[in-house]
């Protein structure tokens, strides 16, 4: 994960997080030694504490109330979604982190992504571009006039045929590193759909950087 968006998000969420009254949860991470100048870390443990006689004491997982555990896991999902380098669609770093980002960005679908797939299955038939779109495993495939595209249902990253090369399409308003971006479920689904509409009409794209990428592989 990238520490730059993690720090402001942590302050926003109030780390260590007071989960519910007499409970709190602490999240740990470890630094990545191959990251060079980048501030990258790997997720580690999450530990629950309970206030006993005015002092915090670590509690076994079996003692944690379901509601407290659920809220903590929501935070885990939020942090991973926001800070993972696989979710940074405009990342240009090279080296091992780029390799990790590419693998994670097109990995098997999570439970949230599977739910997104089910939502798209219901939505697509009602869209103007329905005849150009098809769900295929982890991807929403889109047929443009110039090329065919595959949008990953988890990361919203794009591959374009015939060689599955990466196509960088940066969402509007996401310029600059270190800003907090909250990939809420509706936001990621909207992002996938907006990219689908864009790519289905690829002959009308005005963004020069996107056009150049498409033309290189045409």
N, CA, C and O of each residue as an XYZ file, in Angstrom:
872
protein
N       0.846     -1.182      0.000
C       0.000      0.000      0.000
C       0.887      1.240      0.000
O       2.036      1.200      0.438
N       0.335      2.335     -0.497
C       1.037      3.612     -0.569
C       0.749      4.402      0.703
O      -0.405      4.683      1.027
N       1.810      4.753      1.415
C       1.640      5.454      2.687
C       1.082      6.862      2.520
O       0.491      7.404      3.453
N       1.260      7.459      1.351
C       0.830      8.851      1.184
C      -0.675      9.030      1.320
O      -1.101      9.922      2.053
N      -1.504      8.228      0.651
C      -2.939      8.352      0.934
C      -3.335      7.706      2.249
O      -4.377      8.041      2.814
N      -2.504      6.769      2.754
C      -2.860      6.077      4.001
C      -2.831      7.019      5.199
O      -3.676      6.918      6.089
N      -1.863      7.934      5.225
C      -1.734      8.820      6.387
C      -2.943      9.737      6.563
O      -3.520      9.769      7.650
N      -3.350     10.490      5.522
C      -4.539     11.336      5.728
C      -5.803     10.532      5.979
O      -6.681     10.975      6.719
N      -5.906      9.356      5.373
C      -7.078      8.523      5.627
C      -7.085      8.045      7.072
O      -8.138      7.977      7.706
N      -5.898      7.711      7.593
C      -5.805      7.301      8.985
C      -6.216      8.408      9.933
O      -6.908      8.165     10.921
N      -5.789      9.625      9.631
C      -6.193     10.753     10.484
C      -7.697     10.980     10.388
O      -8.358     11.284     11.381
N      -8.219     10.829      9.186
C      -9.655     11.030      8.982
C     -10.476     10.006      9.751
O     -11.521     10.331     10.317
N      -9.995      8.765      9.767
C     -10.722      7.695     10.434
C     -10.368      7.594     11.910
O     -11.027      6.860     12.646
N      -9.344      8.313     12.360
C      -9.027      8.380     13.783
C      -8.268      7.187     14.304
O      -8.762      6.491     15.191
N      -7.092      6.927     13.787
C      -6.282      5.817     14.274
C      -5.583      6.176     15.571
O      -5.133      7.311     15.726
N      -5.472      5.205     16.546
C      -6.112      3.898     16.506
C      -7.617      4.027     16.608
O      -8.127      4.847     17.372
N      -8.322      3.227     15.849
C      -9.769      3.388     15.683
C     -10.525      2.939     16.923
O     -10.358      1.809     17.383
N     -11.357      3.823     17.463
C     -12.240      3.446     18.559
C     -13.457      2.760     17.960
O     -14.405      3.422     17.539
N     -13.430      1.433     17.922
C     -14.462      0.691     17.200
C     -15.829      0.872     17.812
O     -16.800      1.099     17.091
N     -15.934      0.774     19.145
C     -17.243      0.921     19.781
C     -17.047      0.988     21.286
O     -16.912     -0.044     21.944
N     -17.031      2.205     21.838
C     -16.996      2.368     23.284
C     -15.804      1.724     23.948
O     -14.702      2.272     23.930
N     -16.020      0.564     24.533
C     -14.963     -0.097     25.289
C     -14.026     -0.909     24.401
O     -13.114     -1.567     24.903
N     -14.238     -0.869     23.106
C     -13.387     -1.604     22.168
C     -12.626     -0.650     21.246
O     -13.102      0.439     20.926
N     -11.441     -1.080     20.831
C     -10.700     -0.379     19.788
C      -9.943     -1.427     18.971
O      -9.733     -2.551     19.426
N      -9.541     -1.046     17.772
C      -8.784     -1.950     16.917
C      -7.548     -1.219     16.418
O      -7.604     -0.037     16.080
N      -6.432     -1.937     16.375
C      -5.164     -1.377     15.888
C      -4.746     -2.148     14.641
O      -4.778     -3.379     14.611
N      -4.351     -1.398     13.612
C      -3.901     -2.008     12.367
C      -2.399     -1.805     12.230
O      -1.896     -0.703     12.446
N      -1.682     -2.868     11.870
C      -0.229     -2.826     11.754
C       0.196     -2.978     10.293
O      -0.518     -3.567      9.481
N       1.365     -2.437      9.979
C       1.917     -2.606      8.642
C       3.435     -2.709      8.736
O       4.027     -2.339      9.750
N       4.057     -3.210      7.680
C       5.510     -3.329      7.616
C       6.002     -2.624      6.363
O       5.328     -2.628      5.333
N       7.193     -2.013      6.455
C       7.752     -1.302      5.316
C       8.289     -2.282      4.279
O       8.767     -3.362      4.627
N       8.211     -1.906      3.012
C       8.715     -2.719      1.909
C      10.135     -2.270      1.591
O      10.372     -1.095      1.312
N      11.090     -3.216      1.635
C      12.490     -2.819      1.488
C      12.909     -2.620      0.038
O      13.972     -2.053     -0.216
N      12.084     -3.082     -0.944
C      12.469     -2.860     -2.333
C      11.823     -1.620     -2.928
O      11.898     -1.397     -4.137
N      11.192     -0.813     -2.088
C      10.419      0.314     -2.611
C      11.264      1.532     -2.959
O      10.756      2.476     -3.565
N      12.567      1.532     -2.580
C      13.399      2.688     -2.884
C      12.903      3.934     -2.183
O      12.695      3.932     -0.970
N      12.712      5.009     -2.954
C      12.245      6.267     -2.375
C      10.740      6.280     -2.142
O      10.234      7.167     -1.453
N      10.022      5.327     -2.695
C       8.580      5.273     -2.491
C       8.257      4.873     -1.059
O       8.984      4.091     -0.447
N       7.181      5.404     -0.536
C       6.750      5.080      0.818
C       5.703      3.978      0.736
O       4.504      4.237      0.838
N       6.170      2.746      0.552
C       5.276      1.611      0.391
C       5.352      0.696      1.602
O       6.410      0.538      2.210
N       4.234      0.102      1.941
C       4.167     -0.804      3.084
C       3.253     -1.966      2.743
O       2.461     -1.906      1.802
N       3.381     -3.027      3.532
C       2.523     -4.194      3.375
C       1.611     -4.316      4.585
O       2.035     -4.081      5.717
N       0.360     -4.683      4.347
C      -0.564     -4.863      5.469
C      -0.084     -6.003      6.356
O       0.511     -6.971      5.881
N      -0.352     -5.872      7.652
C       0.070     -6.879      8.621
C      -1.135     -7.282      9.463
O      -2.172     -7.651      8.912
N      -1.017     -7.218     10.779
C      -2.066     -7.700     11.668
C      -3.066     -6.612     12.046
O      -2.775     -5.417     11.991
N      -4.237     -7.065     12.425
C      -5.216     -6.204     13.075
C      -5.491     -6.782     14.455
O      -5.803     -7.967     14.575
N      -5.379     -5.969     15.494
C      -5.554     -6.472     16.859
C      -6.642     -5.678     17.572
O      -6.749     -4.461     17.420
N      -7.439     -6.389     18.347
C      -8.540     -5.783     19.085
C      -8.165     -5.624     20.557
O      -7.617     -6.537     21.176
N      -8.469     -4.453     21.099
C      -8.238     -4.170     22.519
C      -9.563     -3.865     23.194
O     -10.480     -3.310     22.589
N      -9.639     -4.243     24.469
C     -10.828     -3.953     25.265
C     -10.414     -3.178     26.507
O      -9.405     -3.492     27.138
N     -11.200     -2.162     26.854
C     -10.882     -1.371     28.041
C     -11.312     -2.150     29.285
O     -12.480     -2.502     29.450
N     -10.340     -2.405     30.145
C     -10.580     -3.125     31.393
C      -9.991     -2.314     32.536
O      -8.784     -2.077     32.577
N     -10.842     -1.888     33.465
C     -10.400     -1.096     34.617
C      -9.619      0.138     34.175
O      -8.617      0.498     34.792
N     -10.083      0.787     33.101
C      -9.464      2.024     32.637
C      -8.246      1.844     31.765
O      -7.659      2.836     31.333
N      -7.838      0.609     31.488
C      -6.650      0.357     30.666
C      -7.022     -0.533     29.480
O      -7.921     -1.370     29.566
N      -6.307     -0.330     28.368
C      -6.556     -1.148     27.184
C      -5.790     -2.456     27.287
O      -4.589     -2.458     27.559
N      -6.487     -3.575     27.069
C      -5.870     -4.897     27.098
C      -6.251     -5.641     25.819
O      -7.402     -5.614     25.384
N      -5.254     -6.307     25.230
C      -5.522     -7.047     24.000
C      -6.497     -8.186     24.280
O      -6.380     -8.885     25.287
N      -7.461     -8.365     23.375
C      -8.503     -9.371     23.563
C      -8.441    -10.412     22.449
O      -8.106    -10.079     21.312
N      -8.758    -11.665     22.761
C      -8.790    -12.694     21.712
C      -9.946    -12.436     20.748
O     -10.957    -11.832     21.109
N      -9.775    -12.900     19.537
C     -10.775    -12.649     18.503
C     -12.133    -13.232     18.881
O     -13.171    -12.688     18.504
N     -12.128    -14.324     19.616
C     -13.392    -14.968     19.994
C     -14.228    -14.110     20.932
O     -15.430    -14.340     21.073
N     -13.603    -13.112     21.583
C     -14.334    -12.240     22.506
C     -14.889    -10.991     21.829
O     -15.660    -10.249     22.437
N     -14.507    -10.753     20.587
C     -14.901     -9.518     19.901
C     -16.355     -9.630     19.441
O     -16.708    -10.590     18.757
N     -17.206     -8.662     19.806
C     -18.610     -8.689     19.365
C     -18.704     -8.628     17.837
O     -17.882     -7.969     17.199
N     -19.678     -9.294     17.250
C     -19.814     -9.312     15.785
C     -19.883     -7.915     15.163
O     -19.297     -7.685     14.105
N     -20.592     -6.979     15.805
C     -20.713     -5.636     15.240
C     -19.366     -4.929     15.216
O     -19.032     -4.270     14.232
N     -18.591     -5.058     16.286
C     -17.264     -4.440     16.345
C     -16.364     -5.039     15.268
O     -15.656     -4.314     14.568
N     -16.396     -6.364     15.138
C     -15.577     -7.033     14.129
C     -15.980     -6.582     12.724
O     -15.122     -6.314     11.884
N     -17.284     -6.501     12.476
C     -17.772     -6.096     11.163
C     -17.313     -4.689     10.800
O     -16.873     -4.450      9.675
N     -17.413     -3.756     11.747
C     -16.994     -2.378     11.477
C     -15.493     -2.306     11.218
O     -15.040     -1.537     10.370
N     -14.720     -3.113     11.952
C     -13.271     -3.129     11.743
C     -12.928     -3.651     10.356
O     -12.040     -3.115      9.692
N     -13.625     -4.692      9.914
C     -13.361     -5.251      8.591
C     -13.770     -4.278      7.483
O     -13.178     -4.282      6.403
N     -14.766     -3.458      7.744
C     -15.128     -2.414      6.776
C     -13.967     -1.437      6.613
O     -13.675     -0.985      5.507
N     -13.315     -1.119      7.722
C     -12.156     -0.236      7.650
C     -11.009     -0.899      6.895
O     -10.324     -0.248      6.106
N     -10.799     -2.201      7.136
C      -9.751     -2.922      6.421
C     -10.006     -2.854      4.917
O      -9.096     -2.567      4.139
N     -11.236     -3.117      4.517
C     -11.601     -3.076      3.102
C     -11.388     -1.684      2.521
O     -10.909     -1.537      1.397
N     -11.747     -0.660      3.300
C     -11.568      0.719      2.854
C     -10.095      1.036      2.650
O      -9.718      1.596      1.621
N      -9.250      0.680      3.632
C      -7.830      1.001      3.541
C      -7.166      0.286      2.373
O      -6.373      0.884      1.647
N      -7.487     -0.992      2.189
C      -6.888     -1.734      1.085
C      -7.329     -1.135     -0.246
O      -6.516     -0.969     -1.156
N      -8.616     -0.811     -0.362
C      -9.122     -0.247     -1.605
C      -8.512      1.094     -1.946
O      -8.245      1.382     -3.113
N      -8.288      1.922     -0.925
C      -7.779      3.273     -1.155
C      -6.274      3.295     -1.348
O      -5.776      4.028     -2.202
N      -5.530      2.501     -0.566
C      -4.079      2.650     -0.523
C      -3.318      1.635     -1.351
O      -2.117      1.808     -1.559
N      -3.969      0.578     -1.834
C      -3.259     -0.423     -2.624
C      -2.701      0.203     -3.893
O      -3.392      0.965     -4.570
N      -1.455     -0.116     -4.215
C      -0.880      0.442     -5.438
C      -1.570     -0.134     -6.671
O      -1.452      0.422     -7.763
N      -2.292     -1.247     -6.504
C      -3.051     -1.793     -7.632
C      -4.255     -0.931     -7.965
O      -4.767     -0.985     -9.083
N      -4.719     -0.125     -6.990
C      -5.880      0.737     -7.226
C      -5.487      2.095     -7.776
O      -6.353      2.891     -8.140
N      -4.161      2.376     -7.841
C      -3.684      3.665     -8.336
C      -3.548      3.566     -9.847
O      -2.504      3.157    -10.355
N      -4.593      3.937    -10.561
C      -4.649      3.697    -11.996
C      -3.678      4.546    -12.801
O      -3.386      4.212    -13.949
N      -3.162      5.653    -12.224
C      -2.229      6.490    -12.974
C      -0.809      6.351    -12.454
O       0.016      7.237    -12.678
N      -0.508      5.260    -11.767
C       0.827      5.050    -11.228
C       1.787      4.756    -12.377
O       1.471      3.960    -13.261
N       2.960      5.397    -12.370
C       3.902      5.231    -13.470
C       5.230      4.662    -13.006
O       6.166      4.594    -13.803
N       5.353      4.250    -11.752
C       6.598      3.698    -11.237
C       6.940      2.406    -11.968
O       6.059      1.705    -12.465
N       8.234      2.102    -12.024
C       8.665      0.826    -12.550
C       9.074     -0.090    -11.418
O       8.750      0.159    -10.257
N       9.808     -1.182    -11.766
C      10.325     -2.059    -10.732
C       9.305     -3.032    -10.194
O       8.237     -3.219    -10.776
N       9.649     -3.666     -9.051
C       8.782     -4.706     -8.489
C       7.376     -4.223     -8.169
O       6.411     -4.973     -8.315
N       7.255     -2.948     -7.725
C       5.923     -2.471     -7.383
C       5.011     -2.393     -8.600
O       3.806     -2.619     -8.484
N       5.568     -2.077     -9.765
C       4.760     -2.060    -10.984
C       4.289     -3.479    -11.309
O       3.141     -3.687    -11.701
N       5.200     -4.463    -11.140
C       4.810     -5.838    -11.392
C       3.707     -6.293    -10.460
O       2.759     -6.958    -10.879
N       3.835     -5.927     -9.185
C       2.785     -6.288     -8.227
C       1.474     -5.610     -8.598
O       0.416     -6.239     -8.593
N       1.549     -4.334     -8.915
C       0.342     -3.589     -9.256
C      -0.375     -4.185    -10.455
O      -1.602     -4.273    -10.475
N       0.407     -4.598    -11.464
C      -0.203     -5.193    -12.649
C      -0.886     -6.516    -12.328
O      -1.982     -6.799    -12.814
N      -0.218     -7.330    -11.494
C      -0.813     -8.628    -11.141
C      -2.084     -8.438    -10.326
O      -3.110     -9.059    -10.606
N      -2.010     -7.574     -9.315
C      -3.165     -7.373     -8.439
C      -4.305     -6.670     -9.167
O      -5.478     -6.907     -8.881
N      -3.947     -5.804    -10.111
C      -4.966     -5.046    -10.819
C      -5.837     -5.886    -11.731
O      -6.913     -5.454    -12.144
N      -5.368     -7.100    -12.049
C      -6.144     -7.982    -12.925
C      -6.337     -9.361    -12.294
O      -6.470    -10.365    -12.994
N      -6.351     -9.390    -10.955
C      -6.440    -10.648    -10.212
C      -7.865    -11.192    -10.200
O      -8.787    -10.576    -10.736
N      -8.027    -12.367     -9.572
C      -9.355    -12.948     -9.396
C     -10.246    -11.969     -8.644
O      -9.755    -11.149     -7.868
N     -11.539    -12.050     -8.868
C     -12.469    -11.085     -8.289
C     -12.691    -11.333     -6.803
O     -12.784    -12.476     -6.356
N     -12.774    -10.247     -6.050
C     -13.137    -10.321     -4.645
C     -14.657    -10.462     -4.532
O     -15.371    -10.426     -5.534
N     -15.133    -10.623     -3.307
C     -16.579    -10.725     -3.093
C     -17.289     -9.460     -3.561
O     -18.363     -9.531     -4.159
N     -16.686     -8.292     -3.286
C     -17.288     -7.034     -3.738
C     -17.348     -6.961     -5.264
O     -18.342     -6.515     -5.837
N     -16.274     -7.404     -5.909
C     -16.246     -7.366     -7.369
C     -17.251     -8.346     -7.969
O     -17.836     -8.072     -9.017
N     -17.452     -9.484     -7.310
C     -18.463    -10.439     -7.780
C     -19.858     -9.823     -7.696
O     -20.689    -10.011     -8.584
N     -20.101     -9.077     -6.602
C     -21.392     -8.390     -6.469
C     -21.546     -7.335     -7.560
O     -22.643     -7.119     -8.075
N     -20.449     -6.688     -7.902
C     -20.479     -5.687     -8.972
C     -20.794     -6.357    -10.317
O     -21.508     -5.799    -11.150
N     -20.255     -7.547    -10.505
C     -20.532     -8.294    -11.732
C     -22.021     -8.617    -11.848
O     -22.612     -8.504    -12.921
N     -22.612     -9.018    -10.732
C     -24.045     -9.324    -10.732
C     -24.873     -8.079    -11.048
O     -25.877     -8.149    -11.758
N     -24.433     -6.932    -10.507
C     -25.144     -5.681    -10.792
C     -25.047     -5.328    -12.272
O     -26.031     -4.907    -12.879
N     -23.864     -5.501    -12.848
C     -23.689     -5.208    -14.269
C     -24.525     -6.140    -15.141
O     -25.032     -5.736    -16.187
N     -24.662     -7.379    -14.706
C     -25.467     -8.335    -15.460
C     -26.913     -7.863    -15.591
O     -27.586     -8.139    -16.585
N     -27.375     -7.147    -14.567
C     -28.742     -6.611    -14.607
C     -28.816     -5.292    -15.369
O     -29.821     -5.000    -16.017
N     -27.751     -4.500    -15.291
C     -27.757     -3.161    -15.875
C     -27.520     -3.172    -17.385
O     -28.182     -2.446    -18.126
N     -26.584     -3.990    -17.835
C     -26.131     -3.934    -19.227
C     -27.243     -4.023    -20.267
O     -27.220     -3.255    -21.229
N     -28.217     -4.925    -20.120
C     -29.246     -5.021    -21.169
C     -30.040     -3.740    -21.381
O     -30.671     -3.571    -22.424
N     -30.017     -2.832    -20.403
C     -30.793     -1.592    -20.513
C     -29.973     -0.424    -21.068
O     -30.492      0.683    -21.215
N     -28.712     -0.664    -21.370
C     -27.839      0.411    -21.837
C     -27.865      0.546    -23.355
O     -28.136     -0.417    -24.073
N     -27.577      1.759    -23.832
C     -27.504      2.009    -25.272
C     -26.366      1.230    -25.923
O     -26.406      0.937    -27.118
N     -25.355      0.898    -25.128
C     -24.195      0.184    -25.671
C     -24.270     -1.311    -25.366
O     -23.252     -2.001    -25.415
N     -25.453     -1.816    -25.054
C     -25.608     -3.221    -24.661
C     -25.060     -4.177    -25.714
O     -24.476     -5.207    -25.374
N     -25.244     -3.842    -26.996
C     -24.795     -4.743    -28.058
C     -23.278     -4.745    -28.216
O     -22.729     -5.569    -28.948
N     -22.600     -3.823    -27.533
C     -21.143     -3.747    -27.611
C     -20.463     -4.296    -26.352
O     -19.235     -4.351    -26.290
N     -21.237     -4.696    -25.367
C     -20.687     -5.110    -24.076
C     -21.046     -6.553    -23.753
O     -22.106     -7.053    -24.129
N     -20.131     -7.206    -23.043
C     -20.358     -8.593    -22.652
C     -19.531     -8.891    -21.407
O     -18.363     -8.510    -21.328
N     -20.132     -9.568    -20.440
C     -19.402    -10.002    -19.253
C     -18.676    -11.298    -19.577
O     -19.268    -12.254    -20.079
N     -17.373    -11.310    -19.279
C     -16.546    -12.475    -19.591
C     -15.584    -12.716    -18.435
O     -14.502    -12.131    -18.394
N     -15.973    -13.576    -17.498
C     -15.122    -13.867    -16.355
C     -14.896    -12.647    -15.493
O     -15.846    -12.072    -14.961
N     -13.631    -12.245    -15.351
C     -13.267    -11.096    -14.509
C     -13.470     -9.758    -15.200
O     -13.240     -8.711    -14.595
N     -13.895     -9.775    -16.451
C     -13.885     -8.553    -17.248
C     -15.254     -8.216    -17.837
O     -16.103     -9.082    -18.052
N     -15.427     -6.924    -18.086
C     -16.477     -6.439    -18.969
C     -15.790     -6.154    -20.296
O     -14.953     -5.255    -20.381
N     -16.132     -6.901    -21.321
C     -15.526     -6.666    -22.629
C     -16.360     -5.641    -23.394
O     -17.591     -5.657    -23.355
N     -15.664     -4.762    -24.081
C     -16.316     -3.682    -24.824
C     -15.770     -3.681    -26.254
O     -14.556     -3.705    -26.457
N     -16.646     -3.654    -27.221
C     -16.247     -3.614    -28.628
C     -16.345     -2.184    -29.138
O     -17.435     -1.631    -29.282
N     -15.193     -1.602    -29.406
C     -15.166     -0.283    -30.012
C     -15.082     -0.405    -31.520
O     -15.085     -1.514    -32.054
N     -15.009      0.720    -32.213
C     -14.851      0.683    -33.664
C     -13.397      0.441    -34.063
O     -13.121     -0.079    -35.145
N     -12.473      0.820    -33.186
C     -11.055      0.678    -33.486
C     -10.446     -0.583    -32.890
O      -9.651     -1.268    -33.533
N     -10.830     -0.880    -31.645
C     -10.247     -2.024    -30.953
C     -11.267     -2.625    -30.000
O     -12.343     -2.068    -29.785
N     -10.911     -3.769    -29.435
C     -11.713     -4.400    -28.383
C     -11.010     -4.169    -27.048
O      -9.783     -4.089    -26.989
N     -11.793     -4.063    -25.984
C     -11.247     -3.715    -24.670
C     -11.809     -4.640    -23.595
O     -12.902     -5.189    -23.728
N     -11.027     -4.795    -22.523
C     -11.466     -5.579    -21.368
C     -11.274     -4.733    -20.109
O     -10.157     -4.318    -19.800
N     -12.350     -4.483    -19.395
C     -12.300     -3.688    -18.165
C     -12.420     -4.634    -16.977
O     -13.417     -5.344    -16.847
N     -11.413     -4.647    -16.115
C     -11.430     -5.536    -14.956
C     -12.509     -5.086    -13.975
O     -12.615     -3.899    -13.665
N     -13.303     -6.030    -13.491
C     -14.445     -5.690    -12.640
C     -14.048     -5.364    -11.209
O     -14.876     -4.890    -10.430
N     -12.794     -5.611    -10.853
C     -12.329     -5.243     -9.521
C     -11.639     -3.897     -9.506
O     -12.019     -3.007     -8.746
N     -10.621     -3.745    -10.345
C      -9.802     -2.532    -10.339
C     -10.278     -1.475    -11.324
O      -9.909     -0.308    -11.193
N     -11.084     -1.853    -12.302
C     -11.517     -0.985    -13.403
C     -10.377     -0.668    -14.363
O     -10.508      0.219    -15.206
N      -9.254     -1.388    -14.244
C      -8.149     -1.226    -15.181
C      -8.522     -1.850    -16.522
O      -9.376     -2.733    -16.596
N      -7.866     -1.374    -17.581
C      -8.262     -1.755    -18.940
C      -7.128     -2.477    -19.664
O      -5.974     -2.054    -19.608
N      -7.470     -3.564    -20.338
C      -6.583     -4.234    -21.281
C      -7.204     -4.091    -22.662
O      -8.427     -4.072    -22.805
N      -6.350     -3.989    -23.678
C      -6.883     -3.846    -25.029
C      -6.240     -4.861    -25.961
O      -5.039     -5.117    -25.881
N      -7.041     -5.435    -26.840
C      -6.587     -6.500    -27.724
C      -5.817     -5.968    -28.919
O      -5.795     -4.760    -29.157
N      -5.180     -6.866    -29.676
C      -5.249     -8.326    -29.478
C      -4.221     -8.871    -28.499
O      -4.239    -10.064    -28.196
N      -3.317     -8.020    -27.993
C      -2.213     -8.509    -27.161
C      -2.404     -8.222    -25.677
O      -1.472     -8.404    -24.895
N      -3.597     -7.776    -25.270
C      -3.877     -7.455    -23.862
C      -2.896     -6.429    -23.295
O      -2.428     -6.571    -22.165
N      -2.592     -5.412    -24.071
C      -1.742     -4.335    -23.565
C      -2.561     -3.429    -22.649
O      -3.774     -3.294    -22.808
N      -1.875     -2.812    -21.688
C      -2.555     -1.963    -20.704
C      -2.915     -0.624    -21.330
O      -2.104     -0.013    -22.025
N      -4.130     -0.178    -21.079
C      -4.591      1.125    -21.568
C      -4.856      2.019    -20.369
O      -5.724      1.722    -19.548
N      -4.119      3.101    -20.265
C      -4.252      4.015    -19.130
C      -5.327      5.058    -19.424
O      -5.178      5.883    -20.326
N      -6.401      5.009    -18.658
C      -7.467      6.003    -18.736
C      -7.672      6.531    -17.330
O      -8.256      5.849    -16.488
N      -7.195      7.743    -17.068
C      -7.254      8.315    -15.724
C      -8.592      9.004    -15.525
O      -8.958      9.863    -16.327
N      -9.344      8.650    -14.466
C     -10.633      9.302    -14.212
C     -10.476     10.790    -13.983
O      -9.480     11.220    -13.401
N     -11.422     11.573    -14.419
C     -11.394     13.018    -14.192
C     -11.379     13.307    -12.709
O     -12.097     12.678    -11.931
N     -10.541     14.280    -12.319
C     -10.497     14.675    -10.916
C      -9.526     13.875    -10.088
O      -9.432     14.080     -8.877
N      -8.778     12.940    -10.731
C      -7.839     12.137     -9.976
C      -6.410     12.512    -10.308
O      -5.528     11.656    -10.243
N      -6.152     13.747    -10.657
C      -4.792     14.157    -10.930
C      -4.068     14.417     -9.627
O      -4.643     14.924     -8.664
N      -2.792     14.058     -9.618
C      -2.000     14.308     -8.426
C      -1.949     13.097     -7.523
O      -2.938     12.380     -7.372
N      -0.768     12.866     -6.911
C      -0.583     11.734     -6.027
C      -0.863     12.151     -4.603
O      -0.764     13.330     -4.264
N      -1.213     11.187     -3.765
C      -1.367     11.421     -2.339
C      -2.734     11.895     -1.918
O      -2.986     12.041     -0.722
N      -3.625     12.142     -2.854
C      -4.972     12.561     -2.477
C      -5.777     11.353     -2.013
O      -5.548     10.229     -2.460
N      -6.709     11.597     -1.125
C      -7.541     10.507     -0.634
C      -8.674     10.258     -1.615
O      -9.482     11.141     -1.905
N      -8.708      9.036     -2.115
C      -9.776      8.647     -3.034
C     -10.505      7.476     -2.411
O      -9.885      6.447     -2.144
N     -11.810      7.597     -2.168
C     -12.578      6.547     -1.518
C     -13.333      5.751     -2.573
O     -14.348      6.208     -3.099
N     -12.830      4.554     -2.881
C     -13.481      3.776     -3.936
C     -14.721      3.065     -3.427
O     -14.715      1.845     -3.265
N     -15.784      3.814     -3.173
C     -17.036      3.222     -2.721
C     -17.612      2.360     -3.836
O     -17.293      2.543     -5.011
N     -18.458      1.425     -3.449
C     -18.982      0.467     -4.408
C     -19.602      1.155     -5.626
O     -19.295      0.794     -6.762
N     -20.466      2.137     -5.399
C     -21.116      2.825     -6.509
C     -20.112      3.587     -7.356
O     -20.272      3.682     -8.572
N     -19.078      4.131     -6.724
C     -18.067      4.875     -7.460
C     -17.317      3.967     -8.431
O     -17.094      4.346     -9.581
N     -16.925      2.777     -7.984
C     -16.188      1.874     -8.866
C     -17.085      1.354     -9.990
O     -16.639      1.221    -11.130
N     -18.319      1.066     -9.677
C     -19.258      0.623    -10.710
C     -19.488      1.734    -11.731
O     -19.527      1.478    -12.934
N     -19.639      2.958    -11.251
C     -19.812      4.104    -12.156
C     -18.581      4.302    -13.023
O     -18.691      4.650    -14.199
N     -17.399      4.077    -12.437
C     -16.160      4.219    -13.189
C     -16.092      3.195    -14.321
O     -15.716      3.527    -15.445
N     -16.453      1.962    -14.021
C     -16.455      0.918    -15.050
C     -17.421      1.271    -16.179
O     -17.085      1.134    -17.356
N     -18.611      1.722    -15.820
C     -19.604      2.067    -16.837
C     -19.168      3.269    -17.669
O     -19.369      3.292    -18.883
N     -18.571      4.270    -17.017
C     -18.125      5.451    -17.769
C     -17.029      5.076    -18.757
O     -16.981      5.612    -19.864
N     -16.148      4.159    -18.363
C     -15.102      3.703    -19.280
C     -15.705      2.896    -20.427
O     -15.250      2.990    -21.567
N     -16.726      2.109    -20.121
C     -17.376      1.322    -21.167
C     -17.996      2.228    -22.228
O     -17.851      1.977    -23.424
N     -18.683      3.275    -21.792
C     -19.279      4.216    -22.748
C     -18.197      4.919    -23.561
O     -18.354      5.118    -24.765
N     -17.103      5.294    -22.906
C     -16.006      5.964    -23.596
C     -15.417      5.064    -24.676
O     -15.221      5.497    -25.812
N     -15.135      3.817    -24.322
C     -14.453      2.909    -25.240
C     -15.366      2.395    -26.344
O     -14.899      2.093    -27.442
N     -16.656      2.294    -26.067
C     -17.589      1.860    -27.107
C     -17.632      2.863    -28.253
O     -17.929      2.500    -29.391
N     -17.338      4.117    -27.951
C     -17.289      5.176    -28.967
C     -15.849      5.657    -29.118
O     -15.580      6.857    -29.057
N     -14.919      4.710    -29.317
C     -13.501      5.073    -29.308
C     -13.089      5.985    -30.459
O     -12.034      6.615    -30.385
N     -13.878      6.072    -31.505
C     -13.546      7.002    -32.594
C     -13.854      8.448    -32.225
O     -13.446      9.373    -32.928
N     -14.571      8.642    -31.125
C     -14.943      9.993    -30.703
C     -14.114     10.495    -29.522
O     -14.357     11.595    -29.026
N     -13.142      9.707    -29.065
C     -12.322     10.108    -27.921
C     -11.458     11.303    -28.296
O     -10.779     11.289    -29.323
N     -11.485     12.337    -27.459
C     -10.726     13.557    -27.734
C      -9.414     13.628    -26.961
O      -8.521     14.390    -27.333
N      -9.284     12.852    -25.901
C      -8.076     12.887    -25.074
C      -6.888     12.343    -25.878
O      -6.886     11.180    -26.280
N      -5.882     13.191    -26.107
C      -4.766     12.816    -26.972
C      -3.956     11.653    -26.419
O      -3.464     10.824    -27.185
N      -3.811     11.582    -25.092
C      -3.010     10.502    -24.509
C      -3.686      9.148    -24.707
O      -3.014      8.145    -24.942
N      -5.015      9.120    -24.612
C      -5.747      7.870    -24.832
C      -5.702      7.487    -26.310
O      -5.476      6.325    -26.650
N      -5.916      8.465    -27.180
C      -5.888      8.214    -28.624
C      -4.532      7.656    -29.047
O      -4.463      6.732    -29.856
N      -3.454      8.221    -28.497
C      -2.105      7.772    -28.855
C      -1.888      6.314    -28.463
O      -1.280      5.548    -29.211
N      -2.386      5.934    -27.290
C      -2.247      4.539    -26.852
C      -3.016      3.593    -27.768
O      -2.523      2.525    -28.129
N      -4.223      3.994    -28.137
C      -5.044      3.150    -29.011
C      -4.394      3.013    -30.385
O      -4.366      1.920    -30.952
N      -3.877      4.106    -30.917
C      -3.281      4.082    -32.254
C      -1.996      3.267    -32.289
O      -1.671      2.661    -33.310
N      -1.254      3.249    -31.161
C      -0.014      2.468    -31.121
C      -0.288      0.978    -31.312
O       0.512      0.256    -31.906
N      -1.429      0.535    -30.800
C      -1.732     -0.891    -30.899
C      -2.668     -1.247    -32.029
O      -3.029     -2.412    -32.198
N      -3.063     -0.257    -32.802
C      -4.034     -0.523    -33.880
C      -3.382     -1.280    -35.034
O      -4.046     -1.588    -36.024
